Amino acid sequence: MRPNGLLKSCILLLPLLFLSACKAEVLAPTGDVAAQQRDLLVISTLLMLIIIIPVMALTVLFAWRYRESNRAAVYRPNWDHSTKLELIIWAVPLLIVVSLGAITWVGTHLLDPYRPLARIAPGKEVGQEEPLQVQVVALDWKWLFIYPQYGVAAVNELAVPVDRPVQFTLTSSSVMNAFYIPAMAGMIYAMPGMQTTLHGVFNKEGTYQGLASHYSGAGFSGMRFKAKATDAAGFDGWIAEARTASKTLDRPAYLQLEQPSENVKPELFATVDPELFPRIVNLCVEPGKICMAEMMAIDKQGGAGLAGTINVSQLTYDKYARRGTRAPILGWDPFQVTGFCSTEELERMLTAQPASANVAPVDQTPLRGHGLTQPGSLFGRSADPALTLALPPVGAATKL
C-alpha cells in the first residue's frame, strides 16, 4: 500500500478511537425489560435486513452487469413478466410484514410501561416482595427522586436494589421532559399536571447512566444522573445514609429547589413532606393555591359560581418568571385561584391511595395490555367498553 493510501486509511479509522469508550447500554442492558426491548429491536432489524440486503446487492449487480460497456449482457426488450419472480417479490415482503406486525403487537403489550412486571428475569417470576416505589420529578434542570416508602429523597442520584421490581411515578414541574435509563427500561415522558408510570428492574449490580432524552432548555445537557443498582444490604445502607442527611424536603424547600439551576451535584434529603408529590402533580405546592383535584371536584358539582370569580390572590412565583421569561397574561399581574378545601380535607385527598395502587401482576394469558379489555367478536362489541388505564374509584362508572 502506498504511504498516501495508508495515511488516508488511518484518518478514516480515527473516529473509531472515540467510539471505543462508548458503552452500548441499549444493546447490552442489565434489566429484563430493557433486554426484551433489545431483543425486539434486533429481531425487527434482522427481519428488515432480509429485504434490504438483497435489494442493495441486486442494485449493484444489475448496474454492473447491464452497464453500457458490457456487450455480453442479454438484451430482452420484450420481456415483461415472470410468475416466479412476482411470487418472490410479493410473498417474501408480505411474510416479513406479517411477522413484524405480530412481533410488534406482542412486544408492545408485554412492554407496556404501565403494565406491572410479571417476571424479573427469564424463568424467574415476581415474588411476594412489594415493588420499590420511586416518585420522579423533572425539574429545571435536574431530577428529584422521592422514596415514599422510606421517607427520603435525592437529587440527581437514584439507588435501587437488584432483582426487585421498581415502579416509577413521574411528573414535571414546568415543561415536558423524558426519563430514560437505557440499561433498565424504556423511555417515558414526564409532564406537568400529569402522572405517568414506568415499571423496570435491574438484574446486575453496577452504576448506570440516566438522562433526560427530551430537550427542555438551556441546562438540558447537564440533566443526567447515576442509577446505582446494589444488593439489598447496599440499598439499606444508602437509605440509612440518606436519613442522616442534614436537609429536609418540605414545600418551602421544594420551591427553592425548583428554581432553574444547571449541573447540580447529587444531594440527599433526610425527610420528605408526604403530600409533596401529590401537590406537585396537582400544581398546588404554593401556599393557598387551589389543587387541580379540588378544582375538578368543584367543577363536577357545578362550579363555584360567582364566588369563584373573586376567589383569587396575587401569584408572585410562577414558572415563567422562574425561567426568566414573563408570561404575557394580557398585561395583568399573574394571579392564582385560592383553594376552597380545609387543611384536613386536602390531607385526606392528597394522601389517599389511588385505586390502581394495589393492582396485581397481569396474567399474560390471554395476552393483552394492562389497560385494555379483551377484544370482542367480529359480530358484537365487548361487554366491557372501558378503555382507560385509570381505574375508577369504587362505585363510580367505568365507562368513558
C-alpha atoms as one frame of an Amber mdcrd trajectory, in Angstrom:
protein
   0.000   0.000   0.000   1.287   3.425  -0.854   2.146   5.823   2.033  -0.606
   8.223   0.992  -3.167   5.398   0.946  -2.085   4.218   4.384  -2.390   7.743
   5.743  -5.907   8.107   4.335  -6.950   4.778   5.858  -5.652   5.831   9.266
  -7.551   9.121   9.046 -10.785   7.283   8.166 -10.341   4.886  11.097  -9.563
   7.679  13.576 -13.247   8.261  14.590 -13.415   4.648  15.785 -10.993   5.537
  18.598 -13.553   7.941  20.037 -16.238   5.268  19.902 -14.120   2.783  21.854
 -15.051   4.472  25.153 -18.792   4.326  24.476 -20.965   1.864  26.380 -23.585
   0.137  24.264 -26.170   0.164  27.042 -29.124  -0.115  24.688 -27.735  -3.308
  23.119 -26.154  -4.592  26.357 -28.798  -3.935  29.046 -28.775  -5.261  32.605
 -32.528  -5.206  33.205 -35.094  -7.695  31.959 -37.394  -5.051  30.450 -34.530
  -3.400  28.555 -33.318  -6.845  27.421 -36.736  -7.625  25.925 -36.712  -4.250
  24.178 -33.228  -5.024  22.844 -34.434  -8.369  21.511 -37.401  -6.718  19.813
 -35.091  -4.163  18.184 -32.583  -6.787  16.995 -35.212  -9.209  15.651 -37.034
  -6.415  13.803 -33.775  -5.191  12.283 -32.769  -8.684  11.121 -36.177  -9.255
   9.551 -35.931  -5.984   7.631 -32.378  -6.822   6.507 -33.790  -9.888   4.719
 -35.214  -7.398   2.208 -32.689  -4.584   2.452 -29.518  -6.613   1.833 -30.744
  -8.453  -1.317 -32.187  -5.234  -2.767 -28.922  -3.352  -2.241 -26.855  -6.255
  -3.602 -29.083  -6.687  -6.672 -28.985  -2.945  -7.335 -25.194  -3.067  -7.550
 -25.281  -6.320  -9.539 -27.742  -5.011 -12.145 -25.866  -1.734 -12.503 -22.632
  -3.636 -13.107 -23.986  -6.405 -15.339 -26.077  -4.177 -17.573 -23.601  -1.348
 -17.858 -23.182   0.196 -21.287 -19.772  -1.353 -21.900 -20.925  -4.936 -21.202
 -21.864  -6.160 -24.668 -22.264  -9.766 -23.439 -25.352  -8.987 -21.364 -28.558
 -10.431 -22.785 -30.894  -7.739 -24.083 -34.605  -8.664 -23.876 -36.738  -5.632
 -24.673 -39.943  -7.688 -24.947 -39.664  -9.382 -21.521 -42.392  -8.183 -19.105
 -43.444 -10.972 -16.733 -42.162 -13.845 -14.577 -44.510 -15.723 -12.251 -41.683
 -16.979 -10.061 -40.181 -13.513  -9.762 -43.544 -11.938  -8.949 -44.137 -14.577
  -6.264 -40.810 -13.815  -4.625 -41.237 -10.038  -4.900 -44.659 -10.067  -3.202
 -44.630 -13.125  -0.922 -41.364 -12.510   0.942 -42.134  -8.864   1.916 -45.675
  -9.859   2.869 -44.407 -12.589   5.208 -41.922 -10.166   6.746 -44.597  -7.518
   7.303 -46.869 -10.097   8.956 -44.011 -11.284  11.157 -43.062  -7.729  12.121
 -46.683  -6.927  12.926 -47.087  -9.958  15.167 -43.796  -9.400  16.998 -44.504
  -5.698  17.472 -48.051  -6.311  18.729 -46.927  -8.868  21.298 -43.893  -6.828
  22.346 -45.871  -3.601  22.654 -48.349  -5.188  25.064 -45.768  -7.100  27.070
 -43.580  -3.999  27.421 -46.383  -1.552  28.203 -44.751   0.823  30.746 -47.968
   0.860  32.811 -48.044  -2.928  32.991 -46.817  -4.371  36.339 -43.919  -6.771
  35.870 -44.814 -10.462  35.665 -41.169 -11.549  35.919 -37.827 -10.057  36.963
 -35.694 -12.306  34.729 -36.250 -15.151  32.246 -37.748 -18.039  34.213 -37.901
 -16.016  37.431 -41.363 -14.808  38.393 -42.088 -11.811  40.602 -42.179 -12.819
  44.278 -44.241 -11.519  47.165 -41.890  -8.611  47.887 -43.504  -5.207  47.486
 -42.205  -3.240  44.474 -39.989  -0.267  45.239 -41.913   2.950  44.632 -39.973
   5.950  43.344 -41.630   9.297  42.644 -39.740  11.203  39.949 -39.990  14.937
  39.289 -38.320  16.563  36.277 -37.056  19.977  37.385 -35.079  22.712  35.624
 -32.501  21.176  35.103 -32.198  18.233  37.490 -34.050  15.144  38.637 -35.747
  14.732  42.001 -36.323  11.197  43.331 -38.671  10.656  46.283 -38.901   7.322
  48.115 -42.347   7.403  49.797 -41.865   4.008  51.461 -38.745   5.251  53.252
 -39.455   8.976  53.616 -36.219  10.149  51.944 -35.356  11.904  48.694 -32.381
  12.573  46.441 -31.427  14.932  43.634 -29.578  13.518  40.601 -28.954  10.187
  42.329 -31.059   7.044  42.100 -30.431   3.895  44.133 -32.405   0.669  43.664
 -31.846  -2.957  44.761 -31.245  -5.607  42.112 -33.937  -8.182  41.299 -36.649
  -6.036  42.878 -39.365  -4.504  40.667 -39.368  -0.713  40.632 -42.492   1.347
  39.997 -41.724   4.891  38.870 -44.435   7.549  39.000 -43.361  10.627  37.125
 -44.339  14.250  36.675 -42.686  17.543  35.770 -42.538  20.971  37.353 -42.599
  23.204  34.278 -42.128  21.684  30.800 -42.458  18.217  29.322 -39.387  16.032
  29.670 -38.439  12.376  29.137 -36.972   9.979  31.704 -34.626   7.318  30.343
 -32.306   4.702  31.876 -31.175   2.707  28.792 -29.819  -0.249  30.787 -33.028
  -0.676  32.816 -36.204   0.103  30.882 -37.708   2.215  28.146 -38.218   5.953
  27.933 -41.289   7.588  29.494 -42.494  11.182  29.343 -42.878  13.387  32.413
 -45.428  16.189  32.015 -46.607  18.952  34.362 -50.033  18.427  35.855 -49.990
  14.754  34.847 -48.636  11.496  36.245 -47.106   8.729  34.151 -45.907   5.289
  35.228 -42.940   3.104  34.329 -42.016  -0.373  35.606 -38.481  -1.738  35.470
 -35.875  -3.886  37.192 -32.084  -4.224  37.412 -30.615  -7.735  37.332 -26.965
  -6.822  37.810 -25.166  -4.567  40.273 -23.413  -1.503  38.905 -23.676   2.212
  38.195 -25.591   3.153  35.071 -26.377   6.310  33.143 -29.723   8.052  33.431
 -30.652  11.083  31.400 -33.275  13.434  30.056 -33.903  12.412  26.445 -36.153
  15.357  25.598 -34.775  18.875  25.105 -36.060  21.131  27.882 -33.998  24.314
  27.826 -30.567  25.769  28.438 -29.442  23.252  31.085 -30.637  20.161  29.225
 -27.144  18.801  28.515 -26.342  18.556  32.229 -29.617  16.885  33.185 -28.026
  13.494  33.870 -27.843  11.251  36.913 -26.299   7.998  38.104 -28.518   4.988
  38.709 -26.924   2.726  41.320 -28.055  -0.894  41.371 -26.929  -2.601  44.581
 -27.761  -5.661  46.624 -30.330  -5.416  49.411 -27.694  -4.608  52.036 -26.194
  -1.864  49.882 -29.596  -0.304  49.301 -30.397  -0.365  53.024 -27.061   1.349
  53.635 -27.911   4.048  51.103 -31.281   4.641  52.800 -29.528   4.885  56.190
 -27.092   7.408  54.727 -29.950   9.474  53.319 -31.679   9.525  56.706 -28.582
  11.098  58.256 -28.543  13.989  55.775 -28.840  17.475  57.169 -31.569  18.733
  54.824 -35.316  18.148  54.770 -37.586  18.497  51.752 -40.745  20.357  52.675
 -42.811  22.679  50.498 -40.669  25.842  51.005 -37.508  23.817  50.360 -39.022
  22.354  47.194 -39.984  25.787  45.860 -36.377  26.829  46.333 -35.082  23.622
  44.711 -37.487  24.051  41.797 -35.793  27.226  40.597 -33.606  26.732  37.482
 -30.061  25.536  38.083 -27.553  23.659  35.942 -25.088  20.804  36.553 -26.405
  20.164  40.052 -24.411  17.761  42.234 -26.173  14.830  43.949 -27.911  15.762
  47.187 -29.819  13.773  49.817 -32.799  14.731  51.991 -33.466  13.023  55.326
 -37.225  13.610  55.393 -39.885  14.495  52.828 -43.330  16.035  53.149 -45.679
  13.085  52.363 -48.016  15.427  50.470 -45.255  16.936  48.322 -45.510  14.720
  45.235 -49.346  14.834  45.057 -49.132  18.616  45.360 -46.545  18.777  42.563
 -48.840  16.735  40.310 -51.823  18.904  41.276 -49.818  22.137  40.750 -50.513
  23.426  44.258 -47.202  23.454  46.132 -47.526  27.213  46.660 -49.323  28.145
  49.910 -53.053  28.675  49.461 -53.147  27.739  45.758 -56.052  25.543  44.696
 -55.185  21.967  43.664 -56.327  20.543  40.339 -58.124  17.700  42.112 -60.036
  20.225  44.206 -60.870  22.319  41.161 -62.113  19.271  39.237 -64.243  18.184
  42.207 -65.806  21.665  42.345 -66.399  21.657  38.582 -68.023  18.216  38.844
 -70.519  19.675  41.309 -71.376  22.570  39.005 -68.600  25.056  39.747 -68.087
  27.685  42.421 -70.460  30.205  40.890 -69.862  33.903  41.489 -67.647  33.113
  44.474 -65.042  31.695  42.103 -64.648  34.999  40.251 -63.306  36.789  43.317
 -61.551  33.854  44.976 -58.122  34.797  43.603 -54.853  36.022  45.058 -51.714
  37.507  43.536 -49.179  34.958  42.299 -45.640  36.240  42.730 -43.963  32.916
  41.920 -44.762  31.386  38.560 -42.891  29.108  36.189 -42.367  31.773  33.515
 -40.716  34.127  35.974 -38.532  31.248  37.235 -37.326  30.503  33.718 -36.612
  34.169  33.034 -39.472  34.851  30.595 -42.547  36.641  31.852 -45.831  35.292
  30.505 -47.862  37.959  28.663 -51.139  37.450  30.516 -52.966  40.259  28.722
 -50.865  42.806  30.600 -52.213  41.837  34.072 -50.191  40.702  37.045 -50.167
  36.903  37.390 -52.775  35.509  39.746 -53.768  32.170  41.203 -57.063  30.709
  42.362 -57.249  30.255  46.121 -58.234  26.858  47.445 -61.636  26.105  48.987
 -60.845  22.902  50.918 -59.770  22.880  54.535 -56.365  21.560  55.608 -57.924
  18.294  56.791 -59.808  17.798  53.520 -56.666  18.433  51.458 -54.703  15.968
  53.585 -57.290  13.231  53.013 -57.399  13.996  49.298 -53.638  14.080  48.688
 -52.661  11.107  50.836 -55.405   8.735  49.671 -54.170   5.650  47.829 -55.376
   5.521  44.207 -57.425   2.532  43.163 -54.592   1.366  40.898 -52.038   1.208
  43.729 -52.742  -2.436  44.561 -53.016  -3.809  41.037 -51.650  -7.354  40.942
 -49.303  -8.538  38.177 -51.248  -9.048  34.982 -51.888 -12.568  33.778 -50.308
 -12.904  30.343 -52.900 -15.441  29.166 -54.744 -14.155  27.251 -52.185 -11.574
  26.185 -53.469  -8.023  26.404 -52.352  -4.602  27.576 -52.620  -3.583  31.212
 -55.368  -1.079  30.471 -57.062  -2.750  27.515 -60.003  -5.097  27.640 -60.054
  -8.284  25.597 -61.451  -7.546  22.101 -64.944  -8.689  21.260 -66.025 -10.801
  18.303 -66.471  -9.578  14.759 -70.248  -9.556  15.214 -70.519  -7.854  18.595
 -68.860  -5.448  20.951 -67.067  -6.350  24.140 -69.216  -6.420  27.244 -66.843
  -4.013  28.975 -66.260  -0.832  26.919 -63.709   0.642  29.369 -60.507   1.565
  27.543 -58.735   3.649  30.154 -55.662   2.862  32.216 -57.040   4.735  35.206
 -59.095   2.501  37.453 -62.242   4.298  38.657 -62.977   4.621  42.358 -65.346
   2.193  44.000 -68.928   2.886  42.984 -68.013   5.095  40.020 -68.999   4.355
  36.440 -66.349   2.570  34.391 -67.392   3.965  31.017 -65.575   6.918  29.490
